[in-house]
Amino acid sequence: MVRSIFGHLSSFVMALLFAIVVWAVATNEQNPSREGFYPDLLPIEVINRPAETLIFQKTAETVRVKLRAPEVSWSELKPGSFRVTVDLDALDLGTHQMPVKVQVTDPRITVVSVEPLAVGIRLEKLKSRELDVRSEVLDAPPLGYIYRSPAPTPGQVTLSGPAILVDQVTEVA
């Protein structure tokens, strides 16, 4: 009796495994997997930029992504299906090589490769300062006119940007 139950159980397990293999082959034949580059370049989104800093230089603005996906998924892909990020959380000022992370909304899609794998980013301190606007008269007034000092409007401007560049500005004329 026990031998009969194990015999039937082993036959059932073999039949189940065979059915799963046949199903997988049939599914793959109907909707084969395809590998290739997504046709559009995808923009890189910078997240978690430290406060009071800005990105002074970035080596890449977009990435190229190679995917493996069922044929049906390829036809449904659009740029909104992807999120390409570079995380700057807890970085100091200076130059950094940061890895690019790609997320896809469709779980059937696998990211095979990303070009470039990392992006060089230079973080600089954000600085603002106010400068007086100075006006210059480069020529003498025509005969019969009286010279009066010009009054620029506005009299002051706020300069804002990377500290390394803001410090180089000496005057606004």
C-alpha positions as a Markdown table, in Angstrom:
| # | Residue | x | y | z |
|---|---|---|---|---|
| 1 | Met | 0.0 | 0.0 | 0.0 |
| 2 | Val | 2.8 | 2.5 | 1.0 |
| 3 | Arg | 4.7 | 1.5 | -2.1 |
| 4 | Ser | 1.6 | 2.3 | -4.3 |
| 5 | Ile | 1.1 | 5.7 | -2.7 |
| 6 | Phe | 4.8 | 6.6 | -3.3 |
| 7 | Gly | 4.6 | 5.3 | -6.8 |
| 8 | His | 1.6 | 7.5 | -7.5 |
| 9 | Leu | 3.1 | 10.5 | -5.7 |
| 10 | Ser | 6.3 | 10.2 | -7.7 |
| 11 | Ser | 4.3 | 10.0 | -11.0 |
| 12 | Phe | 2.3 | 13.1 | -9.9 |
| 13 | Val | 5.5 | 15.1 | -9.2 |
| 14 | Met | 7.1 | 14.0 | -12.5 |
| 15 | Ala | 3.9 | 15.0 | -14.4 |
| 16 | Leu | 3.8 | 18.4 | -12.6 |
| 17 | Leu | 7.5 | 19.1 | -13.4 |
| 18 | Phe | 6.9 | 18.1 | -17.0 |
| 19 | Ala | 3.8 | 20.4 | -17.2 |
| 20 | Ile | 5.8 | 23.3 | -15.8 |
| 21 | Val | 8.6 | 22.8 | -18.4 |
| 22 | Val | 6.1 | 22.6 | -21.2 |
| 23 | Trp | 4.4 | 25.7 | -20.0 |
| 24 | Ala | 7.7 | 27.7 | -19.7 |
| 25 | Val | 8.8 | 26.7 | -23.2 |
| 26 | Ala | 5.4 | 27.5 | -24.7 |
| 27 | Thr | 5.3 | 30.9 | -23.0 |
| 28 | Asn | 8.9 | 31.7 | -24.1 |
| 29 | Glu | 8.0 | 30.8 | -27.7 |
| 30 | Gln | 4.9 | 33.0 | -27.7 |
| 31 | Asn | 6.6 | 36.0 | -26.0 |
| 32 | Pro | 10.4 | 35.6 | -26.5 |
| 33 | Ser | 12.9 | 37.5 | -24.4 |
| 34 | Arg | 14.8 | 40.2 | -26.2 |
| 35 | Glu | 18.0 | 42.1 | -25.2 |
| 36 | Gly | 19.0 | 45.5 | -26.5 |
| 37 | Phe | 19.6 | 49.2 | -25.9 |
| 38 | Tyr | 16.6 | 51.4 | -25.1 |
| 39 | Pro | 16.5 | 53.8 | -28.1 |
| 40 | Asp | 16.4 | 57.0 | -26.1 |
| 41 | Leu | 18.9 | 58.5 | -23.8 |
| 42 | Leu | 17.5 | 58.8 | -20.3 |
| 43 | Pro | 18.1 | 62.0 | -18.1 |
| 44 | Ile | 19.8 | 61.6 | -14.8 |
| 45 | Glu | 18.0 | 62.9 | -11.8 |
| 46 | Val | 20.2 | 64.1 | -8.9 |
| 47 | Ile | 18.6 | 63.4 | -5.5 |
| 48 | Asn | 19.5 | 64.3 | -1.9 |
| 49 | Arg | 21.8 | 67.2 | -2.8 |
| 50 | Pro | 23.2 | 68.6 | 0.5 |
| 51 | Ala | 21.7 | 71.9 | 1.6 |
| 52 | Glu | 23.6 | 75.1 | 0.7 |
| 53 | Thr | 25.5 | 73.4 | -2.1 |
| 54 | Leu | 25.1 | 73.2 | -5.9 |
| 55 | Ile | 26.4 | 71.1 | -8.7 |
| 56 | Phe | 29.2 | 73.0 | -10.3 |
| 57 | Gln | 30.2 | 70.3 | -12.8 |
| 58 | Lys | 28.6 | 67.0 | -14.0 |
| 59 | Thr | 30.3 | 64.7 | -16.4 |
| 60 | Ala | 27.0 | 63.3 | -17.9 |
| 61 | Glu | 23.5 | 64.5 | -18.2 |
| 62 | Thr | 22.0 | 61.3 | -19.7 |
| 63 | Val | 22.6 | 57.5 | -19.7 |
| 64 | Arg | 22.2 | 54.7 | -22.2 |
| 65 | Val | 20.5 | 51.6 | -20.8 |
| 66 | Lys | 20.7 | 48.0 | -22.1 |
| 67 | Leu | 17.7 | 45.9 | -21.2 |
| 68 | Arg | 16.4 | 42.3 | -21.3 |
| 69 | Ala | 12.7 | 42.0 | -21.5 |
| 70 | Pro | 9.8 | 40.0 | -23.0 |
| 71 | Glu | 8.8 | 41.2 | -26.5 |
| 72 | Val | 5.5 | 42.5 | -25.2 |
| 73 | Ser | 7.2 | 44.7 | -22.6 |
| 74 | Trp | 9.4 | 46.4 | -25.2 |
| 75 | Ser | 6.4 | 47.8 | -27.0 |
| 76 | Glu | 5.1 | 49.3 | -23.7 |
| 77 | Leu | 8.4 | 51.1 | -22.8 |
| 78 | Lys | 8.5 | 54.8 | -22.6 |
| 79 | Pro | 10.9 | 57.3 | -20.9 |
| 80 | Gly | 8.5 | 57.5 | -18.0 |
| 81 | Ser | 9.0 | 53.8 | -17.3 |
| 82 | Phe | 12.5 | 54.6 | -16.0 |
| 83 | Arg | 13.9 | 56.5 | -13.1 |
| 84 | Val | 17.7 | 57.2 | -13.4 |
| 85 | Thr | 19.2 | 58.6 | -10.2 |
| 86 | Val | 22.4 | 59.7 | -8.6 |
| 87 | Asp | 22.2 | 60.0 | -4.8 |
| 88 | Leu | 24.3 | 62.7 | -3.2 |
| 89 | Asp | 23.3 | 62.0 | 0.4 |
| 90 | Ala | 25.9 | 63.0 | 3.0 |
| 91 | Leu | 28.6 | 64.2 | 0.5 |
| 92 | Asp | 31.1 | 66.9 | 1.2 |
| 93 | Leu | 32.3 | 69.7 | -1.1 |
| 94 | Gly | 34.6 | 68.5 | -3.9 |
| 95 | Thr | 34.6 | 66.1 | -6.8 |
| 96 | His | 32.9 | 62.7 | -6.4 |
| 97 | Gln | 32.3 | 59.6 | -8.7 |
| 98 | Met | 28.7 | 58.5 | -8.0 |
| 99 | Pro | 27.1 | 55.3 | -9.2 |
| 100 | Val | 24.1 | 55.6 | -11.5 |
| 101 | Lys | 21.0 | 53.7 | -10.4 |
| 102 | Val | 18.2 | 52.7 | -12.8 |
| 103 | Gln | 14.8 | 51.6 | -11.7 |
| 104 | Val | 12.2 | 50.2 | -14.1 |
| 105 | Thr | 8.4 | 50.2 | -13.4 |
| 106 | Asp | 7.9 | 46.8 | -15.1 |
| 107 | Pro | 9.2 | 43.9 | -13.0 |
| 108 | Arg | 9.6 | 41.8 | -16.1 |
| 109 | Ile | 12.4 | 44.0 | -17.4 |
| 110 | Thr | 16.0 | 43.5 | -16.3 |
| 111 | Val | 18.6 | 46.2 | -16.6 |
| 112 | Val | 21.7 | 44.5 | -18.2 |
| 113 | Ser | 24.0 | 47.5 | -18.3 |
| 114 | Val | 24.2 | 51.3 | -17.9 |
| 115 | Glu | 26.6 | 53.6 | -19.8 |
| 116 | Pro | 28.2 | 55.4 | -18.0 |
| 117 | Leu | 28.1 | 53.4 | -14.7 |
| 118 | Ala | 29.1 | 56.4 | -12.7 |
| 119 | Val | 28.9 | 60.2 | -13.0 |
| 120 | Gly | 31.6 | 62.7 | -11.9 |
| 121 | Ile | 30.0 | 65.5 | -9.8 |
| 122 | Arg | 31.7 | 68.5 | -8.3 |
| 123 | Leu | 29.8 | 70.0 | -5.4 |
| 124 | Glu | 30.5 | 73.7 | -4.5 |
| 125 | Lys | 29.2 | 75.8 | -1.7 |
| 126 | Leu | 26.3 | 78.1 | -2.7 |
| 127 | Lys | 27.1 | 81.8 | -2.0 |
| 128 | Ser | 25.2 | 85.0 | -2.5 |
| 129 | Arg | 26.4 | 88.6 | -2.1 |
| 130 | Glu | 25.2 | 92.0 | -3.0 |
| 131 | Leu | 27.2 | 94.4 | -5.1 |
| 132 | Asp | 26.7 | 98.0 | -5.9 |
| 133 | Val | 26.1 | 98.8 | -9.6 |
| 134 | Arg | 28.6 | 101.3 | -10.9 |
| 135 | Ser | 28.0 | 103.3 | -14.1 |
| 136 | Glu | 30.7 | 104.7 | -16.4 |
| 137 | Val | 30.5 | 107.4 | -18.9 |
| 138 | Leu | 33.0 | 106.7 | -21.6 |
| 139 | Asp | 32.8 | 109.9 | -23.6 |
| 140 | Ala | 32.4 | 113.6 | -23.1 |
| 141 | Pro | 28.9 | 115.1 | -23.5 |
| 142 | Pro | 28.1 | 116.7 | -26.9 |
| 143 | Leu | 28.5 | 120.5 | -27.1 |
| 144 | Gly | 25.7 | 122.3 | -25.3 |
| 145 | Tyr | 24.9 | 119.4 | -22.9 |
| 146 | Ile | 25.7 | 119.3 | -19.2 |
| 147 | Tyr | 27.3 | 116.2 | -17.7 |
| 148 | Arg | 25.5 | 114.7 | -14.7 |
| 149 | Ser | 26.4 | 111.4 | -13.0 |
| 150 | Pro | 24.1 | 108.6 | -14.2 |
| 151 | Ala | 22.0 | 106.8 | -11.6 |
| 152 | Pro | 21.8 | 103.1 | -12.4 |
| 153 | Thr | 18.6 | 101.2 | -11.7 |
| 154 | Pro | 18.7 | 99.0 | -9.7 |
| 155 | Gly | 21.5 | 100.4 | -7.5 |
| 156 | Gln | 22.4 | 97.0 | -6.2 |
| 157 | Val | 22.3 | 93.4 | -7.5 |
| 158 | Thr | 22.4 | 90.1 | -5.8 |
| 159 | Leu | 25.0 | 87.7 | -7.2 |
| 160 | Ser | 24.4 | 84.0 | -6.5 |
| 161 | Gly | 26.2 | 80.9 | -7.5 |
| 162 | Pro | 29.2 | 78.7 | -6.8 |
| 163 | Ala | 31.4 | 80.3 | -4.2 |
| 164 | Ile | 34.5 | 79.8 | -6.4 |
| 165 | Leu | 32.9 | 82.0 | -9.1 |
| 166 | Val | 31.1 | 84.5 | -6.9 |
| 167 | Asp | 34.4 | 85.4 | -5.2 |
| 168 | Gln | 35.9 | 86.3 | -8.6 |
| 169 | Val | 33.5 | 89.1 | -9.3 |
| 170 | Thr | 34.9 | 92.4 | -8.2 |
| 171 | Glu | 32.4 | 94.9 | -9.6 |
| 172 | Val | 29.2 | 95.3 | -11.5 |
| 173 | Ala | 29.4 | 98.1 | -14.0 |
